[in-house]
Amino acid sequence: GLAEALRAQTGPAPDQTWIAEQLAEAGRRVQEHAAEAGRLRAECACEASSYEAKIRQLRMDIEARVADEGQWQNVSDSQQGCIKTLMSELEVERQDARKKASQQGKFMMESDEKVWKLRVEMQDQHNEERDRLRRDFDQQLWKLRSELQERSVAGVEEVHRARMELQQQQHSAREAE
């Protein structure tokens, strides 16, 4: 009774499909950000591992060359210079790799933060929509109850008036007899 009257007055319930679609789209975006962050983490780890492997291999090559030549003192000045230059280049490469890994780590943290903010935003939108729907329903329910109460009071008054008229007619009919 009351629910049908409310539906008749307010129309159909708000489009829950649209709300579900919006939440699904936001969830898909969160998953895309999370997947991208995971891909970048894996790429960063792979690249860092690759640089570390190259550096280890070059160090082993240098140490092997020095061992093959005898002792470091027996290595010519030009060879020592080449080795030192190569070691410096390796250190620069290592620092670049660390810097790049740090930048990718920063990007991943920013991406994680974006994912978190998007989740919070989705939850806020969901809560706002739910609260708005609840307020609208409560308003319509209050309005309908008020209207029903007014109709009830008017009905009681109408019944009272009809009784009074009937009593009046009965009284008049008795007097006429």
Protein Blocks (a to p, Z undefined) as FASTA:
>chain_A
ZZmmmmmmnopaddfklmmmmmmmmmmmmmmmmmmmmmmmmmmmmmmmmmmmmmmmmmmm
mmmmmmmnopfklpcfklmmmmmmmmmmmmmmmmmmmmmmmmmmmmmmmmmmmmmmmmmm
mmmmmmmmmmmmmmmmmmmmmmmmmmmmmmmmmmmmmmmmmmmmmmmmmmmmmmmZZ
